[in-house]
């Protein structure tokens, strides 16, 4: 027997309109207790949403298309967060990679951009969305946002300026004063975070009355060259007693260089980095400022759904602050003489 929303309404003791709103992704309009009651009853009665009928009735597919570029950074933490954020709003995600599409040829343009298969787009290009892709997306007249890139007209991204400050302040609070910043740029086109984390470090050092000391190496160094660059830094008479590393790969190079110099982490050198998750691949757990992917995903989905409901709402860029520092074993209070 097919279960209808009216059946669920009678079983729950709420209006059919309330049931419809909750099961069709508008549950935020109601108390959590009401939402849970409706969903539990629907599951118990075996209700299944007819997506085709809903799309014909509402004009929406409840689908967000995630478009990935030639160069993209999509860690599992971010992908999982986007999927969960969509599910909580009764949406689902479809994923398309445009790396090999010849967008100048109509036959090569992916279906997501030729047919209305989604209600909105999330774009993930690490080094900037190409103009031809932006034009094709704009032609669909559907809401879209760029994620983890500082792209006009609208983006949601981690606040890496604040992140650079927070990582540095962590070392300052431990009592360190000779703190350096190390970054290895992987290619010739930098990600916005590389500049902003370094600037955040500089701001924190200046605010503490200390001179910044940044080691930003030229692009495309080999792993051996990266380690050698840090060895040279750690061999100076005024070597740092603590380092802010741009990411875990940079932190690994710092650890290898410290071992080469006979320095122990954390006894002789403290280390903090910024990444998706803590790493201990070199035998110690780095103190790690975690990228706020859950909040980035939630904010992105909130903005897309709001723009679906209010198409005239102005597009904005939102920077999501860092808040979680995972303490490992790579930073300790400064030694006292």
Order of alpha helices (4+ residues) and beta strands (2+ residues): alpha-alpha-alpha-alpha-beta-alpha-beta-alpha-beta-alpha-beta-beta-alpha-beta-alpha-beta-alpha-beta-alpha-beta-beta-alpha-beta-beta
